[in-house]
Amino acid sequence: MDSLPDIKATILKEAAMRGPEKSTCPSEIARKLFPDHWRAYMASIREEAITLQKQGLVLITQKGKPIDTESIKGPIRITILIKEQKND
């Protein structure tokens, strides 16, 4: 039995590579992980992105603005959030 790729890790890696000033499309993640059947995994990619946003690791936007993930309609983008480190 084949194991599925780690969707969360891939989202974080791709978003981090883009940096906090740019975003990535969920379809880019899906195409990278599941090139032959990427459309079938779009819901899973979105669900994992929402989980990552709730954990404060990414920001989900539409047209450059943060959105309520409880009522997503249409295309979204994912941006990595960089936590500021405190120096005590």
DRENLO-356542 format. One record per residue (C-alpha): residue number from 1; residue in one letter; x negated, z, y negated. Coordinates in steps of 0.05 Angstrom, whole numbers, plus 32768, in hexadecimal, padded with zeros to 4 digits. Example, Ala and Ser with C-alpha at 12.3 -4.5 7.8 and 13.67 -1.06 7.14 Angstrom:
  num  residuo     x     z     y
    1        A  7F0A  809C  805A
    2        S  7EEF  808F  8015
% end
This chain:
  num  residuo     x     z     y
    1        M  8000  8000  8000
    2        D  7FE3  7FEC  7FBC
    3        S  7FE2  8021  7F87
    4        L  7FFB  8011  7F41
    5        P  7FC9  8010  7F08
    6        D  7FCA  804B  7ED9
    7        I  7FF8  8033  7EA1
    8        K  7FED  806F  7E74
    9        A  7FA1  8069  7E78
   10        T  7FA5  801F  7E69
   11        I  7FD2  8029  7E2D
   12        L  7FA2  805D  7E11
   13        K  7F65  8032  7E1F
   14        E  7F82  7FF3  7DFF
   15        A  7F9D  8019  7DC3
   16        A  7F5B  803D  7DB9
   17        M  7F35  7FFC  7DBC
   18        R  7F61  7FE1  7D83
   19        G  7F58  8021  7D5B
   20        P  7F89  8045  7D2E
   21        E  7F8E  800C  7CFD
   22        K  7FA9  7FDA  7D2F
   23        S  7FDE  7FDA  7D65
   24        T  7FEA  7FBC  7DAA
   25        C  8028  7F9D  7DC8
   26        P  8043  7FBA  7E09
   27        S  8044  7F74  7E26
   28        E  7FF8  7F71  7E1E
   29        I  7FF2  7FAF  7E4A
   30        A  8023  7F93  7E7D
   31        R  7FFF  7F4F  7E80
   32        K  7FBC  7F72  7E8A
   33        L  7FD5  7F9F  7EC2
   34        F  8007  7F71  7EE4
   35        P  7FF5  7F29  7ED1
   36        D  8023  7F08  7F04
   37        H  8061  7F33  7EF8
   38        W  8055  7F53  7EB5
   39        R  809E  7F4F  7E9D
   40        A  80B5  7F7A  7ED7
   41        Y  808A  7FB3  7EBD
   42        M  809D  7FB2  7E73
   43        A  80CE  7FEC  7E79
   44        S  8098  8016  7E9C
   45        I  8066  8006  7E65
   46        R  8098  801A  7E2F
   47        E  80A9  805B  7E54
   48        E  8060  806E  7E5A
   49        A  8054  805E  7E11
   50        I  808F  808B  7DFD
   51        T  8072  80C3  7E27
   52        L  802F  80BA  7E05
   53        Q  8050  80BD  7DC1
   54        K  8073  80FD  7DD3
   55        Q  802F  8119  7DE6
   56        G  8015  8106  7DA2
   57        L  7FE3  80D2  7DBC
   58        V  8001  8091  7DA2
   59        L  8032  807A  7D6E
   60        I  8069  8048  7D7D
   61        T  807D  801A  7D44
   62        Q  80A9  7FE0  7D32
   63        K  8096  7FB4  7CF6
   64        G  805E  7FE6  7CE7
   65        K  808C  8022  7CE1
   66        P  8094  805D  7D12
   67        I  80D5  805B  7D39
   68        D  8103  808A  7D5E
   69        T  80F2  807E  7DA7
   70        E  8137  8094  7DBC
   71        S  8155  8054  7DA1
   72        I  8122  801C  7DA9
   73        K  813E  7FD7  7D9E
   74        G  8110  7F9B  7D9B
   75        P  80C4  7F94  7D9E
   76        I  8096  7FCF  7D93
   77        R  804D  7FDA  7D86
   78        I  8020  8013  7D9E
   79        T  7FE9  8033  7D73
   80        I  7FB7  8068  7D88
   81        L  7FBA  80A9  7D61
   82        I  7F77  80C7  7D50
   83        K  7F79  8113  7D4D
   84        E  7F50  8132  7D16
   85        Q  7F1F  8166  7D30
   86        K  7F1A  81A7  7D0A
   87        N  7ED6  81C3  7CFC
   88        D  7ED9  820E  7CF8
% end
